[in-house]
């Protein structure tokens, strides 16, 4: 069920525009204001806030790239070889 909902979401996704948006967002997140905000002597579960910021940002970017890559690949579950014309 969640797979079909994900497929519908990916079909609506405009890949070219989304790539640009996430690229710009990633660059903004790695610039001065955000780095200054997360460069605090605070720790969460013993990890410095800056390390958590980079690690979570890295994991989210991998997830976004996975979504883009799976949206760009043709769906091979809909291929039916028996429907081909006879030779």
N, C-alpha and C positions, 0 to 999 in steps of 0.2 A: 504494500500500500504506500509506504513512504517513498518507495522507489519511483512509482508512477507520479507522485506529487513532485518529486525532485526533477523528473524528466520534463514535466510541464513547465516548471520554473526555468529550467535550462533552455528550453525551446524559446521562451519569451526573452531570454537574456540577449541583449545586443552585444555581441562579443567585442567588436572593435571599440565602441564607445566605453564599454566596461573596462577593457584593458587600459585605456587612457586614463579613466577616472581612478582606477586603483593604483596606477603608476604614479600619478600626481599625488594621490593621498599618501602613498608610501614615502615619497620624497619629502612631503610636508612633515610627516611623522618623524623623520630623521633629521630635522633641522632644529635650529637653536631654541625656539620657545618650548617645544615639547621636551627636548633633552634637558633644558633648565628645570622644567617642572618635575621631571622624574629623577633628577640628580640630587636626591635628598639623603640624609643619613638615616633614613627610615628603613626598617627591615620588615618583611612579611614572611612568617614561618622561617626566619633566619636568613632569608635571601635579600640582598639589597634591592631596593625598588628599581634601580636602573637595569639590573640583570633581568628582573621579571618583565620589565617593559620590553626589552629586546627579545627575550625568549618567547613571550606571548605574541609579539608582533611577527616574529619569524614563523611561529606555528600557524597563525592566522593567514599569513601570506601563502604558505604551502597549501592550506585548505582552499584558498581562493584560486590558486593556480590549478589545483586538481579539478575544481568545478569548471574552470574555463577549458581545460584539456578534455574533460569528459563531454562537454557541450560541443566541442569542435569535432570529435570523432563521430563517424556515422554509427548509428545504432545497428549492431549486427544481430540483435535478437529478432528483428523483423525480416530477415532474409529467409526466403523459402525457395530452395533449389528446384522443387517440383513444379514451380510456376513458370519455369523458363520454357521458351518455345522449343519444340523438338527440332533436332538437327538433321 
